[in-house]
Amino acid sequence: MSTIWTPRLVYLTSIICGYGFLVQFAPIMPYYVPYLVQVKHLGIQQVTTQVLPVVSYSVLLFTILSAPACRLLSYRGVVIIGTFSVLASQVILLLARTLFWIQLSMVTI
């Protein structure tokens, strides 16, 4: 069975691939630790032991859960939820004053 590549299908595929590239590009990531240390006044030890492990384990958990979520919600739903979670993480990180809220913002990355 062959797939016919209509202009609409090519357009939608290129939009999805472009969006996926831009989401994974994440040029802000190298600046998180200096931001947490200098602006949020966390110690480097606190960042490496209490914040960064939260990022690692949450990425692992959400990677495992993404396949069943795509099956239940469709890819479009998962992409929309992912987009809102990235936006929410940035807002939470800007407004965070305690370690708990900073850890919560790292979960939604």
BELWO-V782146 format. One record per backbone hydrogen bond with DSSP energy under -0.5 kcal/mol. NH is the residue of the N-H (numbers start at 0). CO is the residue of the C=O. E is the energy in kcal/mol with one decimal. If there is no record, write none. Layout:
nh={NH & NH}
co={CO & CO}
e={E & E}
//
This chain:
nh={4 & 5 & 9 & 10 & 11 & 12 & 13 & 14 & 15 & 16 & 17 & 18 & 19 & 20 & 21 & 22 & 23 & 24 & 25 & 28 & 30 & 31 & 34 & 35 & 36 & 37 & 38 & 39 & 41 & 46 & 47 & 48 & 49 & 50 & 50 & 51 & 53 & 54 & 55 & 56 & 57 & 58 & 59 & 60 & 61 & 62 & 63 & 64 & 65 & 66 & 67 & 68 & 69 & 70 & 71 & 72 & 73 & 76 & 77 & 78 & 79 & 80 & 81 & 82 & 83 & 84 & 85 & 86 & 87 & 88 & 89 & 90 & 91 & 92 & 93 & 94 & 95 & 101 & 102 & 103 & 104 & 105 & 106 & 107 & 108}
co={2 & 3 & 5 & 6 & 7 & 8 & 9 & 10 & 11 & 12 & 13 & 14 & 15 & 16 & 17 & 18 & 19 & 20 & 21 & 25 & 27 & 28 & 30 & 31 & 32 & 33 & 34 & 34 & 35 & 42 & 43 & 44 & 45 & 45 & 46 & 46 & 50 & 50 & 51 & 52 & 53 & 54 & 55 & 56 & 57 & 58 & 59 & 60 & 61 & 62 & 63 & 64 & 65 & 66 & 67 & 68 & 69 & 72 & 73 & 74 & 75 & 76 & 77 & 78 & 79 & 80 & 81 & 82 & 83 & 84 & 85 & 86 & 87 & 88 & 89 & 90 & 91 & 97 & 98 & 99 & 100 & 101 & 102 & 103 & 105}
e={-0.7 & -1.4 & -2.4 & -2.4 & -2.7 & -2.4 & -2.3 & -2.2 & -2.4 & -2.5 & -2.4 & -2.5 & -2.5 & -2.2 & -2.3 & -2.4 & -2.0 & -1.5 & -1.0 & -1.2 & -1.8 & -1.5 & -1.9 & -2.7 & -2.3 & -3.0 & -1.9 & -1.7 & -2.2 & -2.3 & -2.3 & -1.9 & -2.3 & -0.7 & -1.2 & -2.6 & -0.5 & -1.3 & -2.0 & -2.6 & -2.1 & -2.2 & -1.9 & -2.4 & -2.7 & -1.9 & -1.9 & -2.1 & -1.0 & -0.6 & -0.5 & -1.8 & -2.4 & -1.9 & -2.1 & -3.3 & -1.6 & -0.7 & -1.7 & -2.5 & -2.4 & -2.5 & -2.5 & -2.3 & -2.3 & -2.1 & -1.9 & -2.1 & -2.6 & -2.2 & -1.7 & -2.0 & -2.9 & -2.3 & -1.9 & -1.9 & -1.6 & -1.7 & -2.7 & -2.4 & -2.1 & -1.5 & -1.3 & -1.3 & -0.7}
//
